[in-house]
Amino acid sequence: MTVAELAEHLRASSRIAAFTGAGVSTESGIPDFRSPGGVWTRYDPRDFTFDRYISSAEVRHNSWKMREEFMAAMPQPNRAHRVLADLEAEGRLLGVITQNIDGLHQDAGSRNVIEIHGNVREVQCIGLFPKHGIPDGCGFTAHHDWAMERIAGGDADPDCPSCGGYVKTATVSFGQAMPEGPMEQASLLAEECDLLLAIGSSLEVFPAAGIPLDAKAAGARVVIINRDPTDLDAFVDLVINGEAGTVLTEAVRAANTTSTD
Ligand SMILES: [Zn+2]
């Protein structure tokens, strides 16, 4: 009864943190980038490295097309997002660290969301000569719609209106350095929590995948909820293979109805 075990962990914890990946959003209709039908089966991931973005107008244009397709689907938060938002509202969950760029945790009502791979709803200036995968912009940021309006108006490759630098979605591309601020916040949250739920992540992409291990090293219990086994399964307290929404909903219901006598 692994869901019952998770319910016990939830009841015993007052400082929960969540670490989420693509599997949290699949119920919202956002396919895992690596799954059949996922974004990377229709676009070539080798095209979307940070360095290629800077060097090729065609890559930038294809990148905007991919973002437009993503936003047009208008994904909505699902019950996995809502369970986590409810736990935070009840004062039991400290925050969510997410690898996702879709903003659905915030849409569900989560307030403390640490986006370690950025987000798709903002664009930012990355400058004209960023080196070593580190954006070097002037500070210009805008909503995604800013770029879409310019592209609709005939500018296939919109520049920064302040400095003329390249503008890019505020996500972390392949070959781009992880943003220091969010990674530091994520590490602090991992050290602060007493239970870390790693949900819907294959835990393959480091350094992000090291966050659950940081929590474990700092004394938290760690539970992995994922459709498939992960390489970190042997190092954590509990592994549940299943869909995030189903597992979380059942576990929270069980935790709230179990007698506390
Ligand atoms: Zn600029």
Residues whose N, C-alpha, C, O or C-beta is under 5 A from the ligand:
A	BS01	ZN	C125 G137 C138 F140 C160 S162 C163 G164 G165
